[in-house]
């Protein structure tokens, strides 16, 4: 469906929002078009994408929202692009391996973004240097891995920035890592999926609740319904490394794909 968005904000949908950030012609639009049904026409001239466009990318049984934006560029960046970066769950830096010295693209992008008090980080434990700076979890995609000198570009990118960001080489053309990317973004979003069930019934595995990693049974109950959390007595849990139907307290920390029965 249509996303209602002002230019400053794209309403979040799905399990998490990922904003694609890159220099002109880095290949962002092709990535969004490849993974979503969003009607974005990739064009070969700079500044073609004028407004944010979002589409939903499937990972197993959830949808992750990808947001394509105009390029970040030293010549001109739309003022509202930085607001959208500030509000997102995850930044996807898109670097073009068909150009020499792709690591310079990362330096250029991070410099422009840091001027706007946004700190991009591959490590979730990074502290904000001051109150006005927002720390944004970031994943780096090295696009156009099918280009002639992509291997050496990737090597220099990893040498320069491999300690700062997770880096995934990717090609829309050859399909290289097309299967892996949704999985990697799910991991980078730092979320887990929970299924709930009624006593004696099977859980609905098509509609998981998504919560931050580290969430408790109480927080699951709150997500399901505020009344549940207020009246929660105990829960039973089924999961990979638990007893089936084990009774747990409200402060029990849940894992990805646990099944929970709230009492």
N, C-alpha and C positions, 0 to 999 in steps of 0.2 A: 504493500500500500504506500501511499504518499507519506513522506515524512514532513510534518509541519516544522519548518525551521526558519527562524530569523537568521540573518547572516551571522549574528554573534553566537548563536547556540544551535546545536543540532540535538533534538530530543533523543535521549538514549532509548534504544530498543534492544531486545534480546539479552544475552548473558553478559555482554560487555561491549564497550565502544572502543574501536581502534581507529585512530586518525592517521592517514598516510601523509607523510611530509617528505618533500623532495624538491630539488632544483627543477627548472623548466625541462620538460621532455625526459624526466628520469624513468618514466614507465609506470607511474602510480595508477593512471587511469586504466591501463591494460590489466593490471592486477585486480582492480575492483571489478572490471568487466568480466574477467576470467572466473572469479569466485562467486559472483552475485548475478542477479538478474537485473541489476541497475542499468537503466538506459543511459549509458555514458558513451559518447562517441570519441574514441581516442583520435587525436589529430596530431600532425607532426609539426605544428608551429607552437612557439611558446605562448603561455598565457591563454590557452584555449579553454581551460576549465575556469569559468568565472564565478560559479557559486558552488557551495558544498553539495555534493551528491552522495547519498548513502544507499547501501544495499546490504542484504543479509547473506553471510557466508555460513554454510552448514559445517558443523563439526559433530560427528556422531549424532546425538539426539538434541543438540542445542544449536542456536543461531548466534553468530557473532556479527556485530554491526561494523562494517567497513565504511569509512567516510573519506571520500576523495575531495581534495581541496585545490585551489589555485597554488601555483608553486611559491615556495619561499625563495626570494632572490634578492641580491644586493641592489639591483636596479629598482625593483618595486615589489612590495608584498602588500596584499590587501590588509588593511588594519585589523579586520576581524578574525583573520586566520589565527592570530596568537590567542585570542579569546577561546577559540574552539580547541586549540591545543591545551590551554589551561584547564578546560573542563573535562577532557577525555580520560578514559581509564588507562589507555596505552597508546604510545606513539610508535608508529611504524616508519622508521627512517628508510627511504627508498634510495639506493645508490645505483648509479648506472655503470655497469662493468664494461660497456662498449667504449667508454671514454678513458683516456690515459689518467693515471694517478687518481683512482676513485677515492682514496683516503682524503684528498683535498676537498671533495664534495662534503664529506662528514665535517671537516673543520669549518667550512663555510657555513653549513647549515647550523651547527651547534653554536657558532659565534653569533649569527643573526638572531637565534632563538634566545640565547643567554642575555643578549641586550634587553630583551623584553621580560627579564626576571623569570625565566623558565629554565630549570636545570634538567637536562635529559640524562637518565641514568639506567644502566643495565642491572645495577645492584639495588634491590628493593630496600636495603637497610641504609641507604644514603640519607643523611640528615640534611634538612634545608639549611643553607648557610645563614639566612636571615628571614624575618617574618614575611617579607614581601615576595620572596622567591618560592615558586611552586616546583616541587620535585616531581618529574614525570617519568614513570617506568617506560623504558624504550627498548624496542627490538629492531635489529637492523637486517633489511633484506637487500642482498646484493643481486640486483635484477640484471636481466639480459646476459645470463650465464652462457648463452649460446654464442655470444660475440667472439670474434677471433682471438683477442688477447685476454679473455676473461680470467683464465687460470692465474696469470701473473698479477692481474689487477686484484683478484681475490686474495692472493698471497700477501700483497703489500697492505691491503685493507686489514687483514687479520693481524699482521705484524704491528701496525699502528694502533688498531682499535679493538683487537681481540680481547684485551683485558677489560675494556670498558663496556662493551655490548656483546650480547649473543649475536652471531652473524650467520645468516642462512643464504647460500647461493641459490638462485631461483631463475627459472626461465619460463615465460608464458609460451614461447615458441616451441621448445623441446619438451615442456612438461616437467623439467627437472625440479624435484622437490615440491611438486604441486600437491602431492598427497601429504607431505610433511608439514606444510605451512599452517593449515588450520590447527593441527595438533600443537605446534609450537606457540601459536598465539593463545590457545587455550591455557597452556602452561604459563605463559608470560602474564596473562590476566590474573593469575594467582587466585583462581576460584575453584570451587568444587561443586559437584552435583549431588543432590539429595532427593531420594524418592520417599514419598509418604504412603502409608497404607492404613486402611481401616482394619480392625481385628477380624481375622478370618478371611480377609480379601487379599487379592494379589495387588502389588504396587503397580502404578501406571508409569511405565518406563519411558513413555513418549513425552512426558511433561515434567522434567526435573525442576526442582527449585535450585537456583544458583546462589551461592553465598561465598564470602571471602574464606580462604583457607584459614583455619584456626577457629572457625565458628563453633558454637556449642549447641547442644540440644535445645536449650532455651531460645537461642537465636533462630533456630529452625522453626520452632513453634511460633515465634513472633512474625516470621516471614509468612507462614501459612495463614495466621489469623491472630490479631491482637488478643482476642478473647482466649485463644488456646494458651498463650503464654501466661495469662493471668490465672488460669485455672489448671495449669499443668501439674499433675501429681507425679507422674514418672513417664518414662518412655521405654519401649522395647526396641532393640536395634539388631539388624542383620547386616553383615558386611564381611569383607574379605578376611580380616583377622580377628573376628569376634565370634563368640558363641551365638548360635542362631537364637534370636528372640531374647537375648540377654537383657535384663532390666538395668537401665542406666539412669543416673541423676541428671538434673538440669545442666550442670556444668561440664558434662561429658563432651569432649571435643570430637567432632564428627570427621569422617574421611570421605573422599570422592566416592560416589555411588553407594553410600550406605543407604539402607532402607530403614525408615523410622516409623514406629507406630506410637502415636501420642495418646496418653491416657489422662 
